[in-house]
């Protein structure tokens, strides 16, 4: 019985956890394109200008991270947590942003062009001068969000009122 | 009567026009000493949206504006024109340095914020 539980736990771990090799790469290089960082705990890290293009960051914890101009283009960020993060000028082009928590995140000049945004929490965040293009924002929340000079290009549905 | 009304309106307009920023570090310190206040030194740039948000929105908030006027001499330095005085460093703009007696840094706020949160941070400093 113990053996079965152990095997099941091992399988669950293999299914859910990030690649330890990829996390090591991120810590050494500061970049991790195409990496598997799902469920990784990156909270409080300095990820300034890091490259996460095409990476899997679903369920990753990026609470309180500093990630100025980080590139999350085409990354899967489903259920990721960016609470209180400073992600000024970050790129989310063509990224999957489902159920992402951006509460109190500072995303000045962030670029969300062509991102698949669904049920995201942007409450109390700062989206000043951020760019939205071809996004559906109807299912996301923007309570108390700074929308100062936020740019809405073509194809944006559900522009928040502030 | 007309004159009084004009003066009242002029006063209101002056208040609404925004806060007065000093642009010389030494003069700001001297003024602060004379008026028994601290200096809030804002390091910013005209091209920075977060800085402009602070100037256009937050500093025009009556509570923030009143608090700043009451407690601080305001000093505005531009990243493209002015070097930070010795002993001060920054990682990004806007950065707000709070300077007390003897030109000592007594606090620092990195980044802009909504009026209510910025006021809370100000109150934590003074």
Interface residues (C-beta under 8 A of the other chain):
Chain A: X68 X86 X88 X106 X108 X109 X124 X126 X128 X129 X144 X146 X148 X149
Chain B: X49 X50 X52 X53 X56 X57 X92 X111 X112 X113 X114
